[in-house]
Amino acid sequence: MVDLKAHIEAAIEYHGSQAKLARAAGCSQQYISLLLQGKTGLSAEKAIDFERATDGKISRSALRPDIFGAAA
């Protein structure tokens, strides 16, 4: 099972804040907060955006292995 919260927290740490991550990933800070709270899911498209926003540090496969396969 994917620990989405841990991956999002790592992405936040990479950028320094929820707001900076949100800008880099093309979403709102509120969306980041909802992800952390487990109140919304992460789409395949957003998984790709998060991978790009973290320069590959958090891979789409780590975020959505059900779609992209398990991370190597």
Secondary structure, 3 states (H helix, E strand, C coil): CCCHHHHHHHHHHHHCCHHHHHHHHCCCHHHHHHHHHCCCCCCHHHHHHHHHHCCCCCCHHHHCHHHHCCCC
